Structures are given as C-alpha cells and as structure tokens.
Amino acid sequence: GVIGTGAIANDFATALCASERCRIVNVTSFPGQAQPFAEKFGVARATDSLDELLADPEVQAVYVATPHPLHEKMALAAIAAGKHVLVEKPLATSADAAARIIDAAKRRGVFLMEGYMYRCHPLMAELVSRLRAGAIGQIRHVRADFGFRDPRNPKGRLFDPALAGGGILDVGGYPVSFARLIAGIATGKPLAEPSKLTAAGHIGPTGVDELAQLTLSFDSGVTAEVACAIRYDFGCGATIFGEEGRIKLVDAWLPGGQRQGLESSFVVERDGQPAEVVQVNIPRAIYALEAELVADALPGTQATWPAMTWDDTLANLRVMDQWRAALGLPPAP
C-alpha cells in the first residue's frame, strides 16, 4: 500500500512496475489524488481513507511517501494496524519522533525501515567491501554533498517551515548518513557518531535553511565535511580519502545519476596506480530493490546493513537535530 502520491511515490511506483516480487495493491492520498495515481500505474484499488487502506488484507506493507511532518502519524497508524512499514526519509522530523515510531514497531513486532534508497544499492555493498579490504588504506576524511537549485516558492514544501522545509531535513541526511557509515567502517563498526559538530549555513527569507554545511569529528580521528542545499546546485558527489588514495562517487545518492537508472560506478584512485572504475549494475531501478529488500527481511523487523537499521536512523536524526539547532532553526513540526 502506498500512502502519498507525490514525486517520490511516482518514482517508487514506476520502479515497482518492473518487479516480479512486489506490487502495489492500494493507494491513498489527499482527496482526489489517489484514483489518478492508481490509473497511471495500474493499481487495483484507490481510496481517500487511510483506515480503508490499512484494513485491506492484501496490503502486507506500506510505503509512507507523504510530506515530512505526516510521517510519524502515518507510520504509527500503519504499525498499529500490524503492517510492515517503509518510510521515505527522514523517518520523522526529529530523533524523539523517530524513537516513538521505532518503539511502536518494536512492541508490535513489525518491520520498519527509513528509506534512504542509496543504502539498498549493491554499489554500497561493493564500496563497503573495498574499504574493508583496505583499498585506500586507513580512512581519514569524507567529503559529501547533496545540493540542487529549486525556484524559491514560499508556498512550496521545500520552502515552508510548517512542512519541515529546508535542505537538512530534505537531503542533508544523505551525506550525514554516508559520513557516519564510512567513519564506522574505519573502526570496524557499522556506524559511528560524531563527537564534535561545527555548522554554518544560510537561512532564506521564508525561514528555512537554503544551504547548510557541517564539519564532523569522530573519536577515531576521522573527519568529515558535508553540505546540503535547496537553492545551490553543487551536486550529489562524495569522496573518501585514505592514507593510500581516494574513492570518488559522482552520483552517490542516485547511483547512475537517474532515479530509474541501472548503471552505476565509483572510482578507486591508489597512489602510483591507474584509476580503477568499479562498475555495479542492477537489474531493476533502485526503488524496486528497496522494496524487495523489505520483502527479503521479513519476518524480521529490521533491514540488513548497510541499509538503515533503527540505531542508524536514530543516530542520523540526532546529528540532523543538532545541525538545525546550531543554525538557530526551531524544532521541526
């Protein structure tokens, strides 16, 4: 079941059209929006009622693709109905809200995952394998960005504080989650939490962060610089620097540079050696692989790392909470 019919839900549905294992059987959204979505993607049922979708016995899991402030309410309702839940990032607008969702899933015994789809891509598994094997030696530093330029629209979701707009909550979690993943790998762990944060940024005229930068320091000595933006297009790249070289990802969050793309790669540059292009292609678009990962995890309640585990989600949102606070932003709704 799909909750929400915006751009991300359309990307998700497009990808699932190619999946032989997962299909959408029901969709709900704001009044009048579910039926056109159902017709576009051949979904059997559409409803304006969340309760009706959650009561559908054919719905085994739901994908929450609503605006950020609605994630907690929708996820808790789905969990209460006994459905497995995939929530589009961020899981919630704060670490406290995310903890409430995770606690509910834990008590109900259902699957729950935050949908950072790049963490479900085989490219990440290959990257982890290379780093663990010492491809660039001891990891020292990470640089990661996610910035795009969108027209400033005071009524649009990205620029409205009431809809949890701004770069940090929309795309800042990508580079933060990547930096924490790599810092964890540097010490043989699945994730790491920074011991020191230094933030800077620009708050636009509508009151949201239009550009935000963050420096992270970890107890291991690893450092990271991450940045995000909704008004400044500085790309979706990431670079990992080690004692013996570096690894570059041009399209870290959309492997291959397309939401429905099947080809992806990263480049390993070792001192004194020719650059190696590591190609990792997939049979179906990333959102289909994300849905299939959920299916593979059942009847378990958490995803298989390096996809987002509950501890990872909570740690990531704690950093995002601190980042926003450091820029003087109020708690998100």
C-alpha positions as a Markdown table, in Angstrom:
| # | Residue | x | y | z |
|---|---|---|---|---|
| 1 | Gly | 0.0 | 0.0 | 0.0 |
| 2 | Val | 1.3 | 3.5 | -0.9 |
| 3 | Ile | 0.5 | 6.5 | 1.3 |
| 4 | Gly | 1.0 | 9.7 | -0.7 |
| 5 | Thr | 1.2 | 10.3 | -4.4 |
| 6 | Gly | 3.9 | 12.9 | -4.9 |
| 7 | Ala | 7.1 | 12.8 | -7.0 |
| 8 | Ile | 8.8 | 10.1 | -4.8 |
| 9 | Ala | 5.7 | 7.9 | -4.8 |
| 10 | Asn | 5.7 | 8.1 | -8.6 |
| 11 | Asp | 9.3 | 7.1 | -8.7 |
| 12 | Phe | 8.6 | 4.2 | -6.4 |
| 13 | Ala | 5.6 | 3.0 | -8.4 |
| 14 | Thr | 7.5 | 3.3 | -11.7 |
| 15 | Ala | 10.3 | 1.1 | -10.4 |
| 16 | Leu | 7.9 | -1.5 | -8.9 |
| 17 | Cys | 6.3 | -2.0 | -12.4 |
| 18 | Ala | 9.5 | -3.9 | -13.2 |
| 19 | Ser | 9.5 | -6.0 | -10.0 |
| 20 | Glu | 8.2 | -9.6 | -10.2 |
| 21 | Arg | 8.1 | -9.9 | -6.4 |
| 22 | Cys | 6.5 | -6.7 | -5.1 |
| 23 | Arg | 3.4 | -4.9 | -6.4 |
| 24 | Ile | 1.2 | -2.0 | -5.3 |
| 25 | Val | -2.4 | -3.1 | -4.5 |
| 26 | Asn | -3.8 | 0.0 | -2.9 |
| 27 | Val | -3.0 | 3.7 | -2.7 |
| 28 | Thr | -4.3 | 6.6 | -0.6 |
| 29 | Ser | -3.6 | 10.3 | -0.6 |
| 30 | Phe | -5.2 | 13.7 | -0.3 |
| 31 | Pro | -8.8 | 13.7 | -1.6 |
| 32 | Gly | -8.9 | 13.3 | -5.3 |
| 33 | Gln | -5.3 | 12.3 | -5.8 |
| 34 | Ala | -5.3 | 8.5 | -5.3 |
| 35 | Gln | -7.5 | 7.5 | -8.2 |
| 36 | Pro | -5.4 | 9.2 | -10.9 |
| 37 | Phe | -2.3 | 7.6 | -9.4 |
| 38 | Ala | -4.0 | 4.2 | -9.4 |
| 39 | Glu | -5.0 | 4.6 | -13.1 |
| 40 | Lys | -1.5 | 5.7 | -14.1 |
| 41 | Phe | 0.2 | 2.7 | -12.5 |
| 42 | Gly | -2.5 | 0.0 | -12.8 |
| 43 | Val | -3.1 | -0.2 | -9.1 |
| 44 | Ala | -6.3 | -2.2 | -8.3 |
| 45 | Arg | -7.7 | 0.0 | -5.6 |
| 46 | Ala | -7.5 | 3.6 | -4.6 |
| 47 | Thr | -9.1 | 5.3 | -1.6 |
| 48 | Asp | -9.2 | 8.7 | 0.2 |
| 49 | Ser | -9.3 | 6.9 | 3.5 |
| 50 | Leu | -6.1 | 5.8 | 5.3 |
| 51 | Asp | -8.2 | 3.5 | 7.6 |
| 52 | Glu | -9.6 | 1.8 | 4.5 |
| 53 | Leu | -6.1 | 1.1 | 3.0 |
| 54 | Leu | -4.8 | -0.2 | 6.4 |
| 55 | Ala | -7.8 | -2.5 | 6.6 |
| 56 | Asp | -7.1 | -4.1 | 3.2 |
| 57 | Pro | -6.0 | -7.7 | 3.8 |
| 58 | Glu | -3.9 | -7.7 | 0.6 |
| 59 | Val | -1.7 | -4.9 | 1.9 |
| 60 | Gln | 1.2 | -6.6 | 3.7 |
| 61 | Ala | 3.4 | -3.5 | 3.9 |
| 62 | Val | 3.0 | 0.2 | 3.4 |
| 63 | Tyr | 5.3 | 2.9 | 1.9 |
| 64 | Val | 4.8 | 6.3 | 3.6 |
| 65 | Ala | 5.6 | 9.0 | 1.0 |
| 66 | Thr | 3.8 | 12.0 | 2.5 |
| 67 | Pro | 5.4 | 15.3 | 3.4 |
| 68 | His | 7.8 | 15.0 | 6.3 |
| 69 | Pro | 5.5 | 16.2 | 9.2 |
| 70 | Leu | 3.0 | 13.5 | 8.4 |
| 71 | His | 5.5 | 10.6 | 8.6 |
| 72 | Glu | 5.1 | 9.9 | 12.3 |
| 73 | Lys | 1.3 | 9.9 | 12.2 |
| 74 | Met | 1.1 | 7.7 | 9.1 |
| 75 | Ala | 3.8 | 5.3 | 10.3 |
| 76 | Leu | 2.2 | 4.9 | 13.8 |
| 77 | Ala | -1.2 | 4.2 | 12.2 |
| 78 | Ala | 0.3 | 1.5 | 9.9 |
| 79 | Ile | 2.2 | -0.1 | 12.7 |
| 80 | Ala | -1.0 | -0.2 | 14.9 |
| 81 | Ala | -2.7 | -2.0 | 12.0 |
| 82 | Gly | 0.0 | -4.6 | 12.0 |
| 83 | Lys | 1.5 | -3.6 | 8.7 |
| 84 | His | 5.2 | -3.6 | 7.9 |
| 85 | Val | 6.4 | -0.1 | 7.1 |
| 86 | Leu | 8.9 | 1.6 | 4.8 |
| 87 | Val | 9.0 | 5.3 | 5.4 |
| 88 | Glu | 10.6 | 7.7 | 3.0 |
| 89 | Lys | 13.5 | 9.7 | 4.6 |
| 90 | Pro | 13.5 | 11.2 | 7.1 |
| 91 | Leu | 11.7 | 8.7 | 9.2 |
| 92 | Ala | 10.5 | 11.7 | 11.3 |
| 93 | Thr | 11.3 | 15.3 | 11.7 |
| 94 | Ser | 13.3 | 14.7 | 14.9 |
| 95 | Ala | 15.1 | 11.9 | 16.8 |
| 96 | Asp | 12.5 | 12.0 | 19.5 |
| 97 | Ala | 9.7 | 11.4 | 17.0 |
| 98 | Ala | 11.7 | 8.6 | 15.3 |
| 99 | Ala | 12.2 | 6.9 | 18.7 |
| 100 | Arg | 8.4 | 6.8 | 19.2 |
| 101 | Ile | 7.9 | 5.2 | 15.8 |
| 102 | Ile | 10.7 | 2.6 | 16.4 |
| 103 | Asp | 9.4 | 1.8 | 19.9 |
| 104 | Ala | 5.9 | 1.2 | 18.4 |
| 105 | Ala | 7.3 | -1.1 | 15.7 |
| 106 | Lys | 9.4 | -3.0 | 18.3 |
| 107 | Arg | 6.3 | -3.5 | 20.5 |
| 108 | Arg | 4.1 | -4.6 | 17.6 |
| 109 | Gly | 6.8 | -6.8 | 16.1 |
| 110 | Val | 6.6 | -5.4 | 12.6 |
| 111 | Phe | 9.3 | -4.4 | 10.1 |
| 112 | Leu | 10.3 | -0.8 | 9.9 |
| 113 | Met | 12.9 | 1.0 | 7.7 |
| 114 | Glu | 13.8 | 4.5 | 6.8 |
| 115 | Gly | 14.0 | 4.8 | 3.1 |
| 116 | Tyr | 17.5 | 6.0 | 2.2 |
| 117 | Met | 17.4 | 4.1 | -1.0 |
| 118 | Tyr | 21.1 | 4.5 | -1.8 |
| 119 | Arg | 21.9 | 2.3 | 1.2 |
| 120 | Cys | 20.0 | -0.5 | -0.5 |
| 121 | His | 22.0 | -0.4 | -3.7 |
| 122 | Pro | 24.6 | -3.1 | -4.4 |
| 123 | Leu | 27.0 | -0.2 | -5.1 |
| 124 | Met | 27.2 | 0.4 | -1.3 |
| 125 | Ala | 27.9 | -3.2 | -0.5 |
| 126 | Glu | 30.7 | -3.2 | -3.0 |
| 127 | Leu | 32.1 | 0.1 | -1.6 |
| 128 | Val | 32.0 | -1.3 | 1.9 |
| 129 | Ser | 33.8 | -4.5 | 0.7 |
| 130 | Arg | 36.6 | -2.5 | -0.9 |
| 131 | Leu | 37.1 | -0.2 | 2.1 |
| 132 | Arg | 37.2 | -3.2 | 4.5 |
| 133 | Ala | 39.8 | -4.8 | 2.3 |
| 134 | Gly | 42.0 | -1.7 | 2.6 |
| 135 | Ala | 41.5 | -0.4 | -1.0 |
| 136 | Ile | 42.8 | 3.1 | 0.1 |
| 137 | Gly | 44.4 | 2.3 | 3.4 |
| 138 | Gln | 43.3 | 3.8 | 6.6 |
| 139 | Ile | 40.3 | 6.1 | 6.1 |
| 140 | Arg | 41.0 | 9.7 | 7.2 |
| 141 | His | 38.4 | 12.0 | 5.8 |
| 142 | Val | 35.0 | 12.1 | 4.0 |
| 143 | Arg | 33.6 | 14.9 | 1.8 |
| 144 | Ala | 29.9 | 14.5 | 0.8 |
| 145 | Asp | 27.3 | 16.9 | -0.8 |
| 146 | Phe | 23.7 | 16.9 | -1.9 |
| 147 | Gly | 22.7 | 20.3 | -3.3 |
| 148 | Phe | 20.2 | 21.3 | -6.0 |
| 149 | Arg | 18.7 | 24.5 | -7.2 |
| 150 | Asp | 14.9 | 24.9 | -6.8 |
| 151 | Pro | 12.9 | 28.0 | -7.5 |
| 152 | Arg | 12.1 | 29.8 | -4.3 |
| 153 | Asn | 8.4 | 29.2 | -3.7 |
| 154 | Pro | 7.1 | 30.3 | -0.3 |
| 155 | Lys | 4.1 | 28.0 | -0.7 |
| 156 | Gly | 6.2 | 25.0 | -1.8 |
| 157 | Arg | 7.1 | 22.2 | 0.5 |
| 158 | Leu | 10.8 | 22.8 | 0.4 |
| 159 | Phe | 10.5 | 26.5 | 1.5 |
| 160 | Asp | 7.7 | 26.2 | 4.0 |
| 161 | Pro | 8.8 | 25.8 | 7.7 |
| 162 | Ala | 5.3 | 24.4 | 8.5 |
| 163 | Leu | 6.1 | 21.5 | 6.2 |
| 164 | Ala | 9.6 | 20.9 | 7.6 |
| 165 | Gly | 11.2 | 22.5 | 4.6 |
| 166 | Gly | 14.9 | 23.2 | 4.1 |
| 167 | Gly | 17.9 | 21.3 | 2.9 |
| 168 | Ile | 18.8 | 19.5 | 6.1 |
| 169 | Leu | 15.6 | 17.5 | 6.5 |
| 170 | Asp | 15.1 | 17.1 | 2.8 |
| 171 | Val | 18.6 | 15.9 | 1.6 |
| 172 | Gly | 21.1 | 16.6 | 4.4 |
| 173 | Gly | 20.5 | 13.2 | 5.9 |
| 174 | Tyr | 22.2 | 11.6 | 2.8 |
| 175 | Pro | 25.7 | 13.0 | 3.3 |
| 176 | Val | 25.4 | 12.7 | 7.1 |
| 177 | Ser | 24.4 | 9.0 | 6.9 |
| 178 | Phe | 27.2 | 8.4 | 4.4 |
| 179 | Ala | 29.9 | 10.1 | 6.6 |
| 180 | Arg | 28.8 | 8.1 | 9.6 |
| 181 | Leu | 28.8 | 4.9 | 7.7 |
| 182 | Ile | 32.3 | 5.4 | 6.4 |
| 183 | Ala | 33.6 | 6.6 | 9.9 |
| 184 | Gly | 32.1 | 3.4 | 11.3 |
| 185 | Ile | 33.9 | 1.2 | 8.7 |
| 186 | Ala | 37.2 | 2.9 | 9.6 |
| 187 | Thr | 37.0 | 1.4 | 13.0 |
| 188 | Gly | 35.4 | -1.9 | 12.0 |
| 189 | Lys | 31.9 | -0.9 | 13.1 |
| 190 | Pro | 28.6 | -0.5 | 11.2 |
| 191 | Leu | 28.3 | 3.2 | 12.1 |
| 192 | Ala | 29.9 | 6.0 | 14.1 |
| 193 | Glu | 28.5 | 9.0 | 16.0 |
| 194 | Pro | 30.5 | 12.3 | 15.8 |
| 195 | Ser | 32.0 | 13.7 | 19.0 |
| 196 | Lys | 32.1 | 17.2 | 17.7 |
| 197 | Leu | 30.0 | 19.2 | 15.2 |
| 198 | Thr | 30.5 | 22.7 | 13.7 |
| 199 | Ala | 27.8 | 24.1 | 11.5 |
| 200 | Ala | 27.3 | 27.1 | 9.1 |
| 201 | Gly | 24.7 | 28.0 | 6.6 |
| 202 | His | 22.2 | 30.4 | 5.1 |
| 203 | Ile | 18.6 | 30.8 | 6.2 |
| 204 | Gly | 16.5 | 32.1 | 3.4 |
| 205 | Pro | 13.6 | 34.7 | 3.5 |
| 206 | Thr | 11.0 | 32.0 | 4.2 |
| 207 | Gly | 12.8 | 30.8 | 7.3 |
| 208 | Val | 14.3 | 27.5 | 6.1 |
| 209 | Asp | 17.9 | 26.5 | 5.6 |
| 210 | Glu | 18.6 | 27.0 | 1.9 |
| 211 | Leu | 22.3 | 26.0 | 2.3 |
| 212 | Ala | 23.9 | 24.2 | 5.2 |
| 213 | Gln | 27.4 | 23.0 | 5.9 |
| 214 | Leu | 28.6 | 20.7 | 8.7 |
| 215 | Thr | 32.0 | 19.5 | 9.9 |
| 216 | Leu | 32.1 | 16.3 | 11.9 |
| 217 | Ser | 34.9 | 14.9 | 14.1 |
| 218 | Phe | 34.9 | 11.3 | 15.3 |
| 219 | Asp | 36.8 | 9.9 | 18.2 |
| 220 | Ser | 38.8 | 7.7 | 15.8 |
| 221 | Gly | 40.3 | 10.7 | 14.2 |
| 222 | Val | 38.2 | 10.5 | 11.1 |
| 223 | Thr | 36.8 | 13.8 | 10.0 |
| 224 | Ala | 34.0 | 14.7 | 7.5 |
| 225 | Glu | 32.6 | 17.7 | 5.7 |
| 226 | Val | 29.1 | 17.5 | 4.5 |
| 227 | Ala | 26.8 | 20.1 | 2.8 |
| 228 | Cys | 23.3 | 20.3 | 1.5 |
| 229 | Ala | 21.2 | 22.9 | -0.3 |
| 230 | Ile | 17.9 | 23.5 | -2.0 |
| 231 | Arg | 19.0 | 26.7 | -3.8 |
| 232 | Tyr | 22.5 | 25.9 | -4.8 |
| 233 | Asp | 23.4 | 23.1 | -7.2 |
| 234 | Phe | 26.7 | 21.6 | -6.0 |
| 235 | Gly | 25.8 | 18.1 | -7.0 |
| 236 | Cys | 25.5 | 14.7 | -5.4 |
| 237 | Gly | 29.1 | 13.6 | -5.0 |
| 238 | Ala | 31.2 | 12.0 | -2.3 |
| 239 | Thr | 34.9 | 11.3 | -1.8 |
| 240 | Ile | 36.6 | 9.1 | 0.7 |
| 241 | Phe | 40.2 | 10.0 | 1.5 |
| 242 | Gly | 42.6 | 7.3 | 2.8 |
| 243 | Glu | 46.3 | 7.0 | 3.6 |
| 244 | Glu | 46.9 | 5.3 | 0.2 |
| 245 | Gly | 44.4 | 7.0 | -2.1 |
| 246 | Arg | 40.8 | 8.0 | -2.5 |
| 247 | Ile | 37.4 | 6.7 | -3.8 |
| 248 | Lys | 35.1 | 9.1 | -5.7 |
| 249 | Leu | 31.4 | 8.7 | -6.2 |
| 250 | Val | 30.0 | 11.2 | -8.7 |
| 251 | Asp | 26.3 | 10.3 | -8.0 |
| 252 | Ala | 26.4 | 8.9 | -4.5 |
| 253 | Trp | 22.7 | 9.2 | -3.8 |
| 254 | Leu | 21.3 | 8.5 | -7.2 |
| 255 | Pro | 23.7 | 5.8 | -8.5 |
| 256 | Gly | 24.0 | 6.2 | -12.2 |
| 257 | Gly | 22.6 | 9.8 | -12.0 |
| 258 | Gln | 19.0 | 8.7 | -12.6 |
| 259 | Arg | 16.1 | 7.6 | -10.4 |
| 260 | Gln | 15.4 | 4.7 | -12.8 |
| 261 | Gly | 19.0 | 4.2 | -13.9 |
| 262 | Leu | 20.6 | 0.7 | -13.9 |
| 263 | Glu | 24.3 | 1.5 | -14.3 |
| 264 | Ser | 26.5 | 2.9 | -11.6 |
| 265 | Ser | 30.1 | 3.1 | -10.6 |
| 266 | Phe | 32.8 | 4.6 | -8.4 |
| 267 | Val | 36.4 | 5.3 | -9.0 |
| 268 | Val | 39.3 | 4.0 | -6.9 |
| 269 | Glu | 42.5 | 6.1 | -7.2 |
| 270 | Arg | 45.5 | 4.5 | -5.5 |
| 271 | Asp | 48.9 | 6.1 | -5.2 |
| 272 | Gly | 51.1 | 5.2 | -8.1 |
| 273 | Gln | 48.4 | 3.1 | -9.9 |
| 274 | Pro | 46.0 | 3.8 | -12.7 |
| 275 | Ala | 42.5 | 4.7 | -11.6 |
| 276 | Glu | 40.1 | 1.8 | -11.4 |
| 277 | Val | 36.4 | 2.2 | -12.4 |
| 278 | Val | 34.3 | -0.2 | -10.4 |
| 279 | Gln | 31.0 | -0.8 | -12.3 |
| 280 | Val | 28.0 | -2.1 | -10.4 |
| 281 | Asn | 24.8 | -2.5 | -12.5 |
| 282 | Ile | 21.4 | -3.6 | -11.2 |
| 283 | Pro | 18.5 | -5.5 | -12.9 |
| 284 | Arg | 15.8 | -3.1 | -11.7 |
| 285 | Ala | 15.6 | 0.5 | -10.6 |
| 286 | Ile | 16.7 | 1.3 | -7.0 |
| 287 | Tyr | 13.3 | 1.8 | -5.5 |
| 288 | Ala | 12.3 | -1.7 | -6.7 |
| 289 | Leu | 15.4 | -3.1 | -5.0 |
| 290 | Glu | 14.5 | -1.2 | -1.8 |
| 291 | Ala | 11.0 | -2.8 | -1.8 |
| 292 | Glu | 12.5 | -6.2 | -2.4 |
| 293 | Leu | 14.9 | -5.7 | 0.4 |
| 294 | Val | 11.9 | -5.2 | 2.7 |
| 295 | Ala | 10.4 | -8.5 | 1.4 |
| 296 | Asp | 13.7 | -10.3 | 1.9 |
| 297 | Ala | 13.9 | -9.1 | 5.5 |
| 298 | Leu | 10.5 | -10.5 | 6.6 |
| 299 | Pro | 9.5 | -11.8 | 9.0 |
| 300 | Gly | 12.4 | -9.9 | 10.6 |
| 301 | Thr | 11.8 | -6.3 | 11.9 |
| 302 | Gln | 14.9 | -4.5 | 10.7 |
| 303 | Ala | 16.8 | -4.2 | 7.4 |
| 304 | Thr | 20.1 | -5.8 | 6.7 |
| 305 | Trp | 23.1 | -3.4 | 7.0 |
| 306 | Pro | 24.2 | -1.3 | 5.2 |
| 307 | Ala | 20.5 | -0.4 | 4.7 |
| 308 | Met | 19.2 | 1.8 | 7.5 |
| 309 | Thr | 18.9 | 0.0 | 10.9 |
| 310 | Trp | 17.0 | 1.6 | 13.8 |
| 311 | Asp | 20.2 | 2.6 | 15.6 |
| 312 | Asp | 21.5 | 4.2 | 12.4 |
| 313 | Thr | 18.3 | 6.1 | 11.9 |
| 314 | Leu | 18.3 | 7.5 | 15.4 |
| 315 | Ala | 21.9 | 8.4 | 15.3 |
| 316 | Asn | 21.4 | 10.2 | 12.0 |
| 317 | Leu | 18.5 | 12.2 | 13.2 |
| 318 | Arg | 20.4 | 13.2 | 16.3 |
| 319 | Val | 23.0 | 14.8 | 14.1 |
| 320 | Met | 20.4 | 16.5 | 12.0 |
| 321 | Asp | 18.7 | 17.9 | 15.1 |
| 322 | Gln | 22.0 | 19.3 | 16.3 |
| 323 | Trp | 22.7 | 20.7 | 12.8 |
| 324 | Arg | 19.4 | 22.6 | 12.7 |
| 325 | Ala | 19.8 | 23.8 | 16.2 |
| 326 | Ala | 23.3 | 25.1 | 15.5 |
| 327 | Leu | 21.9 | 27.2 | 12.7 |
| 328 | Gly | 19.2 | 28.7 | 15.0 |
| 329 | Leu | 16.3 | 26.8 | 13.4 |
| 330 | Pro | 13.4 | 25.9 | 15.7 |
| 331 | Pro | 12.3 | 22.3 | 16.2 |
| 332 | Ala | 10.6 | 21.0 | 13.0 |
| 333 | Pro | 6.9 | 20.3 | 13.2 |
